[in-house]
Amino acid sequence: MEIIPKVLFFSPIYKEKIWGGRKLESLLGRKIPEGIIGESWEVSVYDTDISPVQNPEFDNLPLTELIQKAPNEVLGKPFANSSLPLLVKVIDAKEKLSVQVHPDDAYALKYDPKSKGKKECWYVLSADPGAELVVGFGVETNREGYESLVKQNLGESILRKWKVKAGDVFLLNPGTIHAIGGGVVLLEVQQSSDSTYRVYDYGRIGDDGKPRELHLEKALSVLNFQKSNGEEKLTKQVLCYHPFPRYLYTSNDKFRLESWEFDQAQNFTFTPLAEPSCFGIFFTISGSVYFPELQRTVGPNETFFMTATGFQETISAYAAPGTKLAFMSAGTDTVKYRS
């Protein structure tokens, strides 16, 4: 078997969207395709959107093939008979997205067996002044009441809107109604799924010249109609200050999200965080990380993938002053974290 690298890099998969823009180029400094680009799939094994491995020795090998060759080394022993459970995206919403909701695993298994449930988390990277996210209902309602509002084109009227800024983080459990407002760029970690039920789309016309499809019946079947209690917006909790500050946003059944923050320049090592050891996905929110062993620097707004082997064998790195990393990994239904 080939030696599995400790760190993997991927070519992003860009998606043109009716609501997208060009901020992945102007704000994140990336070279992106022509058109209205709304999403960059940073790490994906979903359906036919398979991340190509950028490491020179693999020559754009699909990530799924590398996992098949060495699941324990790439993902970790808990995934020996499965695949990468997460999908990580960067989303540029020039215009607001549709109001939508995602099902849980049980509903998806019964009604959308080709996919899974979808729990997700948003980390706001940039927000124009006054930009908003919709997360939850502003008042308590029920199926009949909300269906009536949607049919009167008043589907937005009772939604909870949040003014947002860079650094705000939201957890969206299945059943939570939500929408990304115009002027927001965010990092999204989610279950590897595309089970999305569109509730309301402002009468927007799709590429085929017709109003975009709604999925109202399914949406009404999975929506949580309770008034938002505000817990969807997460605050970071201190995990440790040594050897560098680590903060936890969420450690739930499906994924974990942390922030690693380096106020000063620092040498550090990646050591196992979970038992059994498993993969980690990192997004450089600011600053940069240099890997001496690889002679490679990962700059701002770039993604890298630490394999289970990378954590087990440890790898040294250097963080520039002001570096902030989003760390994403498996949920507690698969591994147990050490802190």
Disulfide bonds with the S-S distance in Angstrom:
none
